[in-house]
Amino acid sequence: MSRLGRHTERHLVSRIGWLRAAVLGANDGLVSTASLIVGVAAAAAKPSEILVAGAAGMVAGAMSMAAGEYVSVSSQADTEKADLAREAAELKSDGLAEHQELADLYVQRGVDAETAAKVSSQLMAKDALGAHARDELGISTITTARPIQAALTSALTFTAGAAMPLAVAAVAPSQWTVLAVATASLIFLAVLGLIGAKAGGAIVWRAAARVTFWGALAMAVTAGIGRLVGVAV
């Protein structure tokens, strides 16, 4: 007689809260700081000026990313709380209508009416608000907004991403700063794309090509502007 073990699965969607902020932060830190350094270097600035500009961009960018993520994700969290409060009030004032509403959702997904009514009754008996939050509003513990986690993740990963081109600029000969930073940054971007795709279960080569292309475009544009400004000045 065989013994059946518990079947457990680990889904990648559970990483979506921190993964989005991490990928965005690292990519933004790398691209924006590398572009800033390339643009300033193309304007024929001194090595010390390039490093100051890069460091200032890194710090300002990390703070901006943290604040932006906290504000945006807090807005999402506030919306979720408001929806849950409204749903709780509706459950209290007209539980029968809410029961039918939940059953109708299951019918729309392919469950027969009798079974849908039973499922709705059983789920609401256990956790009525949780059932409506998950199946009516699409709010779950996996996707719940976490402002502080998003802000810290963005700030730390932005700093890590920005530190890479800044370190290259610090050690590269002044006449090779633009080429060295651009080349190294494209390699770093490809690696970040690979890591992000691997963590999220996406197609690896497509993610790497995507971030590398947009990073190259950003650095090319800022280098061109820096060259024009340098010549004009």
Buried (B, 14 or more C-beta within 10 A) or exposed (E): EEEEEEEEEEEEEEBEBBBBBBBBBBBBBBBBBBBBBBBBBBBBBEBEEBBEBBBEBBEEBBEBBBEBBBEBBBEBBEEBEEBBEEBBEBBEEEEEEBBBBBBBBBBEEEBEEEEBBEBBEEBBEEEBBBBBBBBBBEBEEEBEBBBEBBBBBBBBBBBBBBBBBBEBBEEBEEEEBBEBBBEBBBEBBBBBBBBBBEBBEEEBEEBBEBBBEEBBEBBEEBBEBBBEBBEEE
